[in-house]
Amino acid sequence: MYKLNVISQFSAAHRLLGYQGDCKNLHGHNWKVRVGIECGQLDELGLAIDFGIIKKHLNKIMNKFDHQYLNDLEFFKEINPSSENIARIIFMEMSNSLDKPGCKIAEVEIWESDKTSLIYRD
């Protein structure tokens, strides 16, 4: 099994509704996002999947979030734009767009800051 990782980032604002603390107020982050793709076999060139393919799919998703007020996005009409929910949505969006046989998204790691991250796996 091979696991390929690609990192990207986006900047956005949000607020957490119902939260009792500073994050209830409008604020922003420079989120860093890592997606891990697992592939069970190599192609005739010795590649599991071209990194460029992963980057293309991830960048399409990052463009939906970048420089947005996340609370206004359709993704977050009924849920808070927490890092946990953002990671799950990126995981689902990558799963829907990645169609390389023998490869699947394994996890999404997201950082709100240099010192805090979380990982979502299905």
Backbone hydrogen bonds, N-H to C=O, Kabsch-Sander energy under -0.5 kcal/mol:
donor,donor_aa,acceptor,acceptor_aa,energy
2,Y,39,C,-3.2
4,L,37,I,-3.1
6,V,35,V,-2.0
8,S,33,V,-2.9
10,F,31,W,-2.1
12,A,29,H,-1.9
13,A,68,Q,-2.5
14,H,27,H,-2.9
16,L,23,C,-2.8
17,L,15,R,-0.8
19,Y,16,L,-1.3
21,G,19,Y,-1.0
24,K,21,G,-1.9
25,N,22,D,-2.0
27,H,14,H,-2.2
29,H,12,A,-2.3
30,N,112,E,-0.5
31,W,10,F,-1.7
31,W,29,H,-0.7
32,K,111,W,-1.6
33,V,8,S,-2.9
34,R,109,E,-3.1
35,V,6,V,-2.6
36,G,107,E,-2.8
37,I,4,L,-3.1
37,I,35,V,-0.5
38,E,104,K,-3.0
39,C,2,Y,-2.7
40,G,102,G,-2.0
43,D,47,L,-3.0
46,G,43,D,-1.8
53,I,50,D,-1.1
54,I,50,D,-1.4
55,K,51,F,-2.8
56,K,52,G,-2.3
57,H,53,I,-2.0
58,L,54,I,-2.7
59,N,55,K,-3.0
60,K,56,K,-1.6
61,I,57,H,-1.4
62,M,58,L,-2.7
63,N,59,N,-2.2
64,K,60,K,-0.7
64,K,61,I,-1.0
65,F,61,I,-0.9
65,F,62,M,-0.8
66,D,62,M,-2.5
67,H,11,S,-4.4
68,Q,65,F,-1.3
70,L,13,A,-2.7
70,L,68,Q,-0.9
72,D,69,Y,-2.1
73,L,70,L,-1.7
76,F,73,L,-1.5
77,K,74,E,-1.6
82,S,80,N,-1.8
86,I,82,S,-2.7
87,A,83,S,-2.6
88,R,84,E,-1.9
89,I,85,N,-2.4
90,I,86,I,-2.6
91,F,87,A,-2.3
92,M,88,R,-2.5
93,E,89,I,-2.9
94,M,90,I,-2.7
95,S,91,F,-2.5
96,N,92,M,-2.1
97,S,93,E,-1.4
98,L,94,M,-2.4
99,D,97,S,-0.6
103,C,100,K,-2.0
104,K,38,E,-2.5
106,A,36,G,-3.4
107,E,36,G,-1.4
108,V,120,Y,-2.1
109,E,34,R,-3.1
110,I,118,L,-2.5
111,W,32,K,-2.8
112,E,116,T,-1.3
113,S,116,T,-1.2
116,T,113,S,-0.6
118,L,110,I,-1.9
120,Y,108,V,-3.2
